[in-house]
């Protein structure tokens, strides 16, 4: 891995983890979710708790060394959550507010693409 790729990886990963961790905390400790942004999108209040916990755990997973399979799951969860958030904004005519989810989606893809070899899942050759 080149030094440039390593720098790109760590910048994208740090911003991704910070974004997911902070929005996860916000979703866990928001005031009254019944009147908030998520209710306007049509989701129940408990959905914030579920997504908040998984965002925090995923942010930790992409930062800690080892455990490449858990990292893959975290990246997949981030991808699904952010594409779902972007689509929810489009579907509810609030597309002007989907920039944060698109930014976190881009950071997810960049971090995943530039991850070092020791943070990748190595699949066994099944044709042996």
C-alpha positions in Angstrom: 0.0 0.0 0.0 1.4 3.4 -1.0 1.8 6.2 1.5 -0.8 8.2 -0.4 -3.4 5.4 -0.2 -2.7 5.0 3.5 -3.3 8.7 4.1 -6.5 8.7 2.1 -7.7 5.6 4.0 -7.0 7.1 7.4 -8.5 10.5 6.6 -11.7 9.0 5.2 -11.9 6.4 8.0 -11.4 9.0 10.7 -14.1 11.3 9.3 -16.4 8.3 8.7 -16.0 7.1 12.3 -16.5 10.6 13.7 -19.6 11.2 11.6 -21.2 7.8 12.4 -20.2 8.0 16.1 -21.6 11.6 16.5 -24.8 10.9 14.6 -25.2 7.7 16.5 -25.0 9.6 19.8 -27.4 12.2 18.5 -29.9 9.5 17.6 -29.6 7.9 21.0 -29.9 11.0 23.0 -32.2 13.2 21.0 -34.9 15.0 22.9 -38.3 14.1 21.5 -38.0 11.8 18.5 -41.8 11.8 18.0 -41.6 15.4 16.8 -38.2 15.2 15.1 -36.7 14.6 11.8 -37.2 10.8 11.8 -40.9 11.1 12.4 -41.1 13.4 9.4 -39.5 10.6 7.3 -42.2 8.2 8.6 -40.0 6.0 10.9 -41.0 5.0 14.5 -39.2 6.6 17.4 -37.4 3.3 18.4 -35.7 3.2 15.0 -33.4 5.9 16.2 -32.2 3.8 19.1 -31.5 0.8 16.8 -29.6 2.8 14.2 -27.8 4.9 16.8 -26.4 1.8 18.6 -25.3 0.2 15.3 -23.6 3.4 14.1 -21.6 3.6 17.3 -20.6 0.0 17.2 -19.7 0.2 13.5 -17.6 3.3 14.1 -15.6 1.4 16.7 -15.3 -1.6 14.4 -13.8 0.3 11.5 -11.2 1.9 13.8 -9.9 -1.0 15.9 -7.2 -3.3 14.4 -7.9 -6.9 13.3 -11.4 -8.4 13.0 -11.7 -7.9 9.2 -15.0 -9.7 8.9 -16.6 -7.4 11.5 -15.3 -4.4 9.6 -16.9 -5.7 6.4 -20.2 -6.0 8.2 -19.8 -2.4 9.5 -19.0 -1.1 6.1 -22.0 -2.9 4.7 -24.3 -1.6 7.4 -23.0 2.0 6.8 -23.6 1.6 3.1 -27.2 0.3 3.6 -28.0 2.9 6.3 -26.7 5.8 4.2 -28.3 4.7 0.9 -31.6 4.2 2.9 -31.3 7.6 4.4 -30.7 9.2 1.0 -33.6 7.4 -0.5 -35.8 8.3 2.4 -35.1 12.0 1.8 -35.9 11.6 -1.9 -39.1 9.7 -1.2 -40.3 12.3 1.3 -39.5 15.3 -0.8 -36.7 16.4 1.6 -33.9 15.8 -0.9 -32.3 19.2 0.0 -31.4 17.6 3.4 -29.7 14.5 2.1 -26.1 15.9 1.8 -24.9 14.5 5.2 -26.0 11.0 4.2 -24.4 11.2 0.8 -21.2 12.5 2.4 -21.1 9.6 4.9 -21.9 7.2 2.0 -18.9 8.6 0.0 -16.6 8.3 3.1 -17.8 4.7 3.5 -16.9 3.8 0.0 -13.6 5.6 0.1 -12.6 4.0 3.4 -13.6 0.6 2.2 -11.8 0.9 -1.1 -8.5 2.1 0.4 -8.4 -0.2 3.4 -5.1 -2.0 4.0 -4.6 -5.7 3.3 -4.6 -6.5 7.0 -8.1 -5.0 7.3 -9.6 -7.1 4.4 -11.3 -10.4 4.5 -9.3 -13.0 2.7 -11.5 -15.7 1.2 -10.2 -19.2 1.1 -9.8 -20.9 -2.3 -12.9 -23.1 -2.5 -11.7 -25.0 -5.6 -9.0 -26.9 -3.7 
